């Protein structure tokens, strides 16, 4: 037997670390008043493959299947489209609506470090806020999450409207802009020459390709520089960039956030701000999280494009975060009180363990067949402080022998007294 390629089983101390990361994310989401959601893994293929969803790039990686009724279905490839579907199906939902979800998604894509075919995504989304407030809050969420995890990050951001205005200014027609954006988004991976090679295969004029080459040749062009150079003052995308840039500066996050005019993100549904999060040290090059604004999906899925559903979200990549944390020491499992039945005292041991658990004390019951000396040695090695021994004499007195492994002492107590002692 072996696992399907790109899938893994997690247990023991590694799962404990994964749970720590998820608990950090969940706590941060709830601090910002996001409510939990759990969406369906299985979806109608028509929804996942609609022109309003992720675009051709992601659809190539979608797992497709059919049920016994012959219906075409697909496994969700992200948590965004299922969220949009929920809002579209519930038009009476109160806006703004803030939700988070931590759940598995599936993509039949290449497997590498930090990228699997079955993986966990951790998303937060806000529907119903049109201005930059929602983007600013999600940026704050990201900064707080990674600060808590002890991971210095840089958040690169851009605006697709602004990038579209740039491309229009250099002669890229509207119908070709999305394709050009997807090529520009690969700049860090394939370099300027790779991007230009892709652009030459697209339906662009030689003048447009030359103008894009000149733009790419500039050394880290800033927003103000590009706006002035290409005459974009007052354009909708440029105004959105300026507004968010001012807000980022006002909340003291300019040192973490870096404007990248060529960032566009691979999914086609983004309509405005987009961002990606990276390890600031550069030791891990894949994205740790990403997201952006997608104002059109919900209205289109509901068939009511006239109803505005301004929406923005952020997604944290669990596998990428775990890959970055791989060199860190794994957490020790919390030590539990060990209850040991001696002789024929299993009923009393089960009742004692139940009383401890009802008091909120993590408790494990020793299994039979092992010598007491080995049981105590194993408990000591695991860092277990308290062992509750129940022999025939203790059971007859309705008492237990509480052994403090740290202090090397033992005391005959009632179950209630043992609970009180363990609770400290």
N, C-alpha and C positions, 0 to 999 in steps of 0.2 A: 504494500500500500504506500501511496505517497500523496502529498497534497497537490491539488491543481496548481499549475504554475501561476505565481502571482498572488497566492493565498497562503496565510500562515495561521497557526494556532498559538495563542498566547496564554501563559499560565505562570503561576509562582511569582517570583520577585519581579520578573519583567512585566507581568500583568499589573502588579502593584504599582509600578512606575507609570504605566499607561493610565491607571485609574487616578493617580495623583494629578496627572496633566488634565484629564477630563474634569476632575473636581475643581481644579484651578479655573478652567474655562467656564464651567457651570456657575461657580461662585461669582465670577466677574460679570457674566451675562445677567445674573439676577441682581447684582448691585446696580446695574443700569436699567433695571425694571423690565427686562425681557422675560416673557413667559414661555414655558416649555411647549414644544409641539412634537408629535410623532407622526410622520407622513408614511404613506404606503410605499413599500418596496416595488411592488408590481404596479405598472401603469399601462393605460392604453397606448399602443404604439403611436397612434395618431397624435396624441398629446406630446409625447417625448420627441417625435420626429417632425412636429409642425414647424412651419417657417418662422414661428415666433420664438422657437427654442434655441438650441445651442449652435446650429449651423452645421455645415458639412463636415468640418473637422471632427467634432465630437460624435456625430452620428455614425461615423466609420467605426467608432469604438463601442457603440451601444450593443448590449446583449439583447437579442431578439428571441422571442419564443411564442408559442401558441398554446392555448388550453384545449381541453377536450371538446369544447364547443366551437373550436375553430377560430376563436378570437385572436387577433394579433396583439401581442403584449410586449413590453420591454421592462428590463430592470432599470431603476433610476440611475442615471450617471452623475447626478449632483442632487443637492437639496433645494436648489433655487426653483426649478420648474415645478416640483411637487408643492412647494410653498405657494407659488403663484396660482396653481390650480386650486388650492384650498381657498384662497381669497376670492378667486373668480367664482367658485361654487357657493360662496356665502356672501352675497352682495350686501347683506345687512350688517356685516362685521363693523365694529366701531373703529374709526380711524382717528389718529394714527394707531396702527397695530404693530406691536413689537414682539417678535418671537425669536426663540433660539431652538436649535435642534442639533443633537449629536447622534449620528446614525451612519450606517454603512451604505456605500454607493459602489457601483460596479462599472469598470471600463476595460474593454478588451484591447488594451494598448501595450506598448513596450514596457517591460519590467526592468527597473533599475533601483538603486539605493533610494529609498524614500518614496518610490512610486510602485504601487501594487495594482492588481486587477480587482481585488476586493479590499476596500479600505474605508477608514472612518473619516468623515468630514464633520466639522463643528462650525455651524453657521449661526449668524445673527442677522436679522433683516428688520427694516422699518418701512412700513407702507403708510403713505399718507402725508409725508413731509416733503415739500418741493424744494426748499432752499438748502443751503449748505450745512444747516444745523445737523441733519442726520449724518452726513459724511464726517463732520467734525466729531460727533459722538462716537462713531464707529472707529475712527482713528484713535480716539482716547481709549476705547476698549482694547484695541490691539496693543497699544503702548503699555497699558496696565497689565495685560496678560503676559507679555514677554518680560516685563520688568519683574513680575512675580516669579516667573520661571527662571530668572537669572540669565536671560538671553538678550544681549544687545542687538538691536535690529535697526535697519533703515527701511522706511516706507516710501517707495517710489510711487508717484502719482501723476496723472494726466487727466485730460478731458477729451472724450472722443469728438465732441462737437468742435472743440478748438482744433484738434488734429484734422478734422474734415475741412475746416476753414483754411488751414495751412495748405492742404493738398489742393483745394480749389484755387488758391492763390498761385500755385505753381503749375496749373493747367491739367490737373487730374479730374476727369469728368466724374459726376456723382455716382454713376453706376459702377465705376471701377474703384471707388474709394475704399470700400470694405476689404476688397482683395489686397489692395496696396497696404492698408493698415496691418493686415495679418502678416505681410512680409516684413514691414517695419518692426513689428513686435518681436521678430527673431533676431534683431540687431545684435544683442549681447551674445547670442549663440553662434551665429554664422558670419558676423562681421559685416562691414560695409560692402565688400566685394560680393559676398553671398547674397545680400539683399538686392544689390543692383542686378545680379545675374537673374534673380527671380523676376525683378521688375521688367527686364527686357523680354520676358516671355508673356507679358500681359499686354493688353490692348492700349498701350500708352504711346503718345508721340515722343520722338527722340528729345524734343525740347523739355517735355515734362520729366523724363528720366534724368536729363542733365541737371534740371533745376533741383530735383530731389537729391542727386549726388552732391550738389553744391551745399545744400542744406545739411546733409549728413556729415560733410567735411568740416563743419564748424565745430569748435571745441566746446562741448557742453553748453549749447546755446540756452539762455534763460528765457523765461516767459516774456519779460519786457522787451528784450532784444528781438525776439521773433515777431512780437506784435508790431513793433515799430518798423522792422525790416519789410514785412509783408503787408503792412497797412491794415491790420486787423482790429484797430481800436474801435470799440463800440459793437463789435460782432457778438452774438449771443454766447458762443463758446468762450470767447476771450473774457467777457464779463463774468461768466461763471468761475473761470480760473482765478480771476482777480479777487472775487469775493471770498472764495475758499482760501486762497493764499493769505489774505488779510486775517481771516479767522484763525488759521493755523498759527500765524505769528502771534496773534493776541492771546492764545492759550498756551504759548511757550513751547510749541512742538516743532518749530522750524529746524531745530538741530537734528530731529529724527526723520522729518519728512523731506524728500528730495523730488523736485519737479522734473519729470522726464517727458519731453514733448513727443517722443516717438513710442511711448508705451500705449498699447491699445487693448491688450488681453485677447486671448484666442476665441472666446465665445462671441457670437454675433449679436447677442441681444442687448449689449450695453449701449446706453444712449448718452451718457454724460461722463461724470467722474469715474475713473478706474484707478486701481492701485494694486501693488504687489509688495509683499514684505519679504525682506532678505536678511540673512545673518550679517551683521555689521562687520564682522571680522573677515568675511570672505572665505572662510574655511569650508563652508557648505554653500554651494552655489545655487541649489534649487530653491524655488519659492517656498516660504513657510506659511504663506496665507495670501489671499487675494480677494478681490471683489470690485464692486462698483455700482453705478446707478443704472437701473433698467426700468424706465418709466412706461414702456409700451406693452410689456408682456401681458399683464393681468387684464387690461382692457381688451386686448386682442383675443385672449383665450376665452373671455366671457362673451365675446361678440358685441361688446359695447365700447367701441373705441372712443366714443364721445365722453365717457366717464373717466376722469383723470385718476390714475392710481400711481402717483409718483412713489417710487420704491428704490431703496438702496440696501445693499447687503455686504457682508464680509464673511469669508470662509477660512478657517484655520485647518491646515493639512496635518492631521494627526501623525501620519507615517513620516512626513518630513521632519516634524518636531522630534519624534522619537529617534530618527536617524541622527539628528544633531545632538541629542542627549545620550547617544549610545556609549560615549566614553565615561559617563558619570556613574558613580557607585549606585547600585540598585538599592532601594529601601528595604530594610528588614521588615518582615511581617510583624504586626503588633503581637506581642506575646500574650497568650491566653492562659487563664487559670486551668490547670489540669486536674480533673477528678479521676481518682484511681479506685475502682472497686477491688477489694481483696476477698477471696473466697466467694461466697454466694450472696454478695451484697449488691448485685447489679440494680435491683429495683430502687434501693436507697440512693445509689449513685446517680441514677437517672433523675430522681426527684431533686437531689441536691443540685445537679447541673441545671435543671429547670429553674430552680429558685435563683441561682446565680444569673442566669440569662434574663429572667424577669427583672432583675435589678440593673440590667444593662451591662453586665460584665461578660466579656468575651470568654467562652468556656469550651474546652474540648474534653471528651470522655475517652479515657485510655481503653484500648481494645484488649481483650483477654489473651492469654498465652505467653506473655512476656514476663521475664523476671523483674521484680521491683527495682533491683539495682540498675538494670538497663533502662527502665522507664525513667528513673530519676536522673541518670546520666544524660539521657536524651533531652529531658526537660531543661537541665542546666545548660547544655550546649545551645539550646534555642533561646536562652535568656528568659525562660519562664520563671517568674518570681514565686508564685504560690502554687503548691500542690496540695490537693485535698485528698487525704487517705481515708477510706471507709472499710474497716475490717469488721469481723463478726462482733467483737466487743463494742466497737463504736456504734454499730447498727443497733445493738441491743439497748444501748443507752440513748438512742436517738441523738447521737453526737457525731462529730467528724474530727479528724486530726489534721489541723492546718499546719503545713510545713512551709516556712519562709526560707526559700532557697538562697536568698541574698544574705540574710542574717544568720542562717544556719540554726534556726530555732523551730520548735514545733509546740503546738498548744491544742488541748482538747476543748472544743467549743461546740455550741449549738450551731445549726445552719445559719440562723439569724445573726449570731455573733460573728461567724466567719464572713458573712456578707459585709457586715459593718467594718470589720478589720481590713478586708481587701479593698473596700472603697476608700479607706484611709480617712 
